[in-house]
Amino acid sequence: LLGENHPHVAQSLNNLAVLYSSQGRYQEAEPLYLEALELTKRLLGKNHPSVATSLNNLALLYLFQGRYQEAELVYLEALELTKRLLGENHPDVASSLNNLAGLYYYQGRYQEAEPVYLEALALRKRLLGENHPHVASSLNNLAGLYYSQGRYQEAEPLYLEALALRKRLLGENHPHVAQSLNNLAELYSSQGRYQEAEPLYLEALALRKRLLGENHPHVASSLNNLAELYSSQGRYQEAEPVYLEALALRKRLLGENHPDVAQSLNNLAGLYYSQGRYQEAEPLYLEAVAIADRTLGSNHPNTILYRNNLQILRDRLRHSP
């Protein structure tokens, strides 16, 4: 009805790409995002809020794919454009700040992430009110940052607040509720509160499978976390098949060269190490270090962790009879 060159066509391309991205179908999403961005720039000009939205969505896709250097450039462009067009006090600015902080978090740049997360949270509360899904997302993200830094006492009340808010605003059956359940379970597991963690992990996994389907990166994350819980409890026979399922799913959905694949390899290697299966663990650690070096850089906390794990294994092998 409108022809190929119309802003609504660009919007439809963008929305279809959002759907594919939400399903973990990243290869299908990217060309649509790029087409929507190019069309929006041509029809509306480079200085338009819709261009900022397209840039933000493309950057998020790059983040999901572990393409952090590309994501940062696009996020910064989107933030600058949003501030210039809409002013400092706008919900879209808060979203851009939140997304940029998320990128810093994934890169292990925690000191840079925290003030940006706090700024986004304060802005959202002021503009949207305390009872809004975006406020819940900001609370969840800030809690995740604190968790990654081992600041568990600060993380827990934020995770609980985010979960309660999401259930109230979005209902019990929503992917964001599953995310909150998973994150709270991860916190409890790290504190050794395994009895509290397990039912939350299982609930999050079941919810994700039902809402997102069996073939989704978030399902793989839930499987990985559940296996990690079993491993921490010494339930190795239960952990191994779940780790293997998570690894296979991540490789299929995200490709061989993704930070989440490195995490799965490291975790499976850790399981083998705990069982004394050192010869099986070593190549997995090596692969995890190589992927993390390429995608995250040698100074990322995860890269350092995997490298340390490999060294511990090699020390054990050297001193084994």
C-alpha positions, 0 to 999 in steps of 0.5 A: 500500500505504501511502497518499499520506501516508507517509514512504516515499512522501516518500522515493520522491518525493525519490529520483525528483527526485534522478534527474531532477536528475542527468539535468538535468531540473530542471523535473520535479525541483522539484515532486517535491522540494517535495512530498517536503519538505512531506510529510516536515515534516507527517509527521515534524515540522520537526525531523527529519534527513529534513527536512534531507536534503530541504532540502539536495537542494532547495538543490542543485537551485537551485544547478544552476539558478543560483538562488543566493540561494534556494539559500543560504537553504535550505543554511543552514537544512539545515546548522543543522538537521543540526548540531542533530539529529546533532551537529557530528561527522557525515558529513551535516554534512560534506556540508552544509558541502561544499555550502554551500562549493560555493555560495560557490564558484559565487558567486565568494565564494572567501575564504568557500568555502575554510575551509568546504571544508577543514572538510568535507574534514577531517571526512570524512577523520576520519569516513569514512577516507581511502578514501571517495568523499565524500573524493574529492569534497571533494578535487576541490572544493577543487582546483576552488577553487584552480584558479579562484584561479589556484593551479595548483600546489596544485590539480593534486595534489588533482585527481590524488588525487581522480581516482585515488581515484574510479577505485579506488572507483567504477570507470572508468565513473562520472560522477564519474570523467568530472568528474575527467578534465574538471577535470584537463584544464581545469587543463592547458589553462589552463597551456598543456599542451594535448597533455595536456589534449585526450585527457582532455577527449575521454575525459570527453566520451565517458564523459559521453555514454555514461553521462548521454546526449547531452542533459545539462548535463555534456555541454554543459560538456564540449563547451564546454571542448573548444571552449575548448581548440581556440580556445586552440590557434587551431583556430577552425574546429574550435572554432566548431561545438562552441561552438555545440552547447554553447550550444544544449544549455545554452539548451535544458536550463537556459533562456536566463537561466543562468550557464552560458549566459552563459559559452557566449556569452562564449566564442563571442564570444571566438572571433569576436573572435580571428577579427576578427569583431567585429560578431558578437562584440559582441551576444554579449558584451552578452548574456553581461554582461546574464545574468551581472549578473542571475544572479551580480551585478555583482561576480562574477569572471565578470561582471567578466571578461565586462564587461572582454572587452566593453570590450576589443572596444569599444576595438578597434572604436574604433581600427579603421580 
